[in-house]
């Protein structure tokens, strides 16, 4: 009985970023490097002969920093064992540090680290390793994602587990888009298609859908109606990505006034509306985080 009470208390006190100071610092490093690259670009311009572009390092470092911070936020809710989580953390920090270094240093040296034009053995080696690092970033993230589909994670924080599950599907779409960019040897496809939109927007699901889940946890409604907002946000976000991917595959720009971009915009608006509804419910009649979680446990065991 005592062990059960301790376990329930542990579930209620799990927090965002808990135990992930290493990942947090690694994510913040991305913002620091992005700031350096941004200042350099403003003063000197982005292009560095023969093939580097510091502005691309700026966007990469910032994007990877956001991605790592988002991962640090949700990792405590994966219900991974301490050893497994530490192993994931250390490996992912190492992969992120190499990615920062390759992208930033090589662009400052005038070399595109992903599509290497240089014949120098060092540059070729950095580019080849970068390819494998990108592959391992995908594989290890899938390892993390699988844990959110297990019963242990769902029992720990049901709403958060549901939200992260949707986000993981979106992340898979982003990873697929990244592979598409590599195989296409660039982000542009067809007359006006740009794969980078699909690649970037998929990763932002890591902030969008879990945020809705975090908000609904703090309402005093029964689990079923409040989880409907998470499903609405997650499904709409994924459908928006499908519309963007279809438009891109057709080689068309996202800003044109055709059915697919309009459909994508409507889907993302619905996802945003679900988040706004969750926030509104918290402001109108929500309860504090611990009470909301306790209420969720009560309904789960009825």
N, C-alpha and C positions, 0 to 999 in steps of 0.2 A: 504494500500500500504506500509506504513511504517513498520507495523508488519511483512509483508511478507519479506521485505528486511532484517529485523533483524533476522528472522528465517533462511533465506538463508545464512547470515553471520555466524550464529551459526553452521550451517551444515559445512561450509567450515573450521571453526576453531577447530572442534573436533579433539583431538589429542590422540595418544596412551598413555595409563596409566592415562589419565586425570581424576582427582578426586578419584584416587584409591591408594592413598598413604598407606592406611591400608593394602590392599592386597599386595602391593609391599613389604612392610616391613615383612609381613607374609611369602612371598616367599623367601626373603633374609634370614630369620631365618632358613629356610630349608637348605640353603647353609652353614650357620654357624654351624648348628648341624651336617651336613654331614662332615664338616671339622674336627670337634671334633672326630666324629666316625672314620674318615679316619686315623687321627693321632694315635688314640688308636689302631686301627687294625694294623698299620705299626709297632708299638712298641710291642704290646702284642699279636697280632693275633686276629682273629675275634671271635672264639668260646668262649662262656662263659658257664660253666657247670651250670645246667644240660642240658638246651636246647636253650640257647640264642646264637645269632650270631651278633656281632656289625657290621660286614661287610654288613649284610642285612639292618640294620638300616641306614648305610651310603647310600646305593643305594636308599632306600625308601625316606629318607629325601631330598636327592638331586632331585629325580624324582618329589616328591610332590612340592618342591620349584619351579622347572621349570614350573610345571603345574599351580601353583598359579600365578606366574609371567605372564605366557601366558594369563591367564584369566584376570588379571589386564590390560593387553595390549588391549584386544579386548572388554572388558566390556563397554567402552565409546561409542562404535558403535552399541550397542544393542538397543538404543533408548528407554530404560526403563525409566519410571518416576523416579524422584529423590527418592521418598519414597520407591518404589519397589527395586530400585538399592541399596539403603542403607540397606534395610532389607536383601537382598541377600548377600551383603558384610559382614554384621555383623554375619550372620549365618555361612557363609562359612569360615570366619576367625576362629570362634569358633570350627567348625568341624576340620579344619586344625590343630589348636593348640592341640586339643585332640589327633589327629592322630600322630603328632610329639611326643607328650609326651608318648603315649602308646608304640609306636614302639621303641623309643630310650631308655626310662627308663627300660622297661621290658626286652629288649635284654641285657642291662647292668646288670640286675638282674639275667640273665640266664634263662629267660622265653620267649618262642615264643608267642607273643601277639595275633597271629591269629589262631594258632593251639595249644591251651594251654594243656600241659600235667600235670600241677600242680593241686593238689586237694585243694589248698588254696582258700578260698572264695574270697579274694581280687583279685587274679590272674584270677579266673573264671569271676568275675564281670568285670574286665578290658577287657577281651577277648570278653565277650558278648556285652558290650557297643561298643567296636570297630566294631563289626559286624553291629550294627545299625548305627554307624557313617558312615561306608562305604556305607550303603544303602542310607542314607540321602545325602552324597556327590553326589551320582548318581542322586537322585531325584531333588535336587536343581540345579544341572548342566543342567538337562533337562529343568527346568524352565527357566534358562538363555538362553539355546539354542533355545527355542521356539520363543523368541523375534526376533531372526535373520531371521526368516521365515515370519515375518510380514512386511507389506508394509512400515511401519514407518521406520524400520531399512534400508530397501532398498533405500528409498528416501534420507535418511541421507548420506549414503556412499554406492552406488550400488555395486561397485567392491568388497569392503570389506565385504559386506553382502554375496555376492556370495561365496567368499573365505571361510568365516567362516561357511557357511552352509555345504560345503564339509567337513570341519574340524569337525563339529559336528557329521556327520555320522561316521567318523573315531573314534571319541571319544566314541560313542555308541558301536562300535566294541570292543574298549578297555575295556569298562565297562563290556561288555558281557564276555570277556576273563577273567576279574577279578573274575566274578561270577563263571566261569568255573573252575578257580584255586581253589576257595573255596569249590565248590561241589566235586572237584576231590581230595581234601585234599592235594594239592601240585601242583607244576608247571609241573611235568613230566607226560607224557602220552604215552602209548605204549612202543615200544622198545627204541626210541630216541626222541620222540616228546617233545617239551618244549613250553608251553603255554605263557611263559613270553615274548617271542619275539613279539607275536601278541599283548599282553597287552601293552607293552612299545611303539612299533612303531605306534600304533593307536593314542596315545597321542601326538606324535611328529608332527602329522598333524596340530596341533594348532600353531606350529611355521612355518611349511613348506608352507601350502597353503595360509594363510593370508599374508605371506611375499610376495608371488607372486602378490597377490591383491594390496598390498601396493606399489609395484614397478610399476605395470601397471597404477595405478592412476597417476603416475608421467610422463607418456608419453603423447605426443600430438596427438595420434591416435584417431579415432572415437571409441565409446564404444564397438561396435560389434567385431572388430578384436582384440582389446586388451583383452576383456573378454574371448575370445577363449583360451588364454593362461591360464586363471584361470580354465576354464573347463578342459583343457588338464591336468593341474597339479592335480586337484581334482579327476577326473575320474581315471587317472593312479594310483594315490596313493591308492584309494579305491580298485582298481583291484589288486594291489600288496598285500593289506591286505587279500583279498579273497584267493589269491594263498597261502599265508603264513598260513592262517587258515585251508585251505584244506590239506596242507602238514602236519600240526600239528595234525589235526584230524586223519590222516592216521597213526600217530605215528612215523613219519620219521623226521630225522634231516633236518634243513634248509640248511646245508652246503653240502649236497650230490648233485651230479651232475645229478639230475633228472629234468623232465620238469617243475614241479611246482616252485622249487626254481629259476630256470632260468627265468621262466615267471615273478616271483615276482621281480627279479633283473632288468629285462627289463622295467617293469612298473615303478619302482622307478627311473630308469634312465630317462625315459620319463618325469616324474614329475620334476626331477631335471633340465632336459633340458629346460622345460617350464620356470622355474625360471631363468635359465641362459639367455634365450632369452629375458625375460622381463628386466633383468639387462642390457643386451646389448643394448636394445632399449633406455633405460634411458641414458646410457652413450653416445650413438651415437647421439641422437637427442631429448632426453627428455626435459621436462620443469620442473620448480620448482613445489612443491606440491600444492600451492594455485592456480597457473595457470592451472595445470592439472585438478584439481577439478572443477574449473570454466568452463573449456572446456567441462567437462563431463556434467555439468548442462545445458550448452547451447544445447547440442545434445539431452538431455532428454526432453527439452521443445519445440523442433522443431516439 
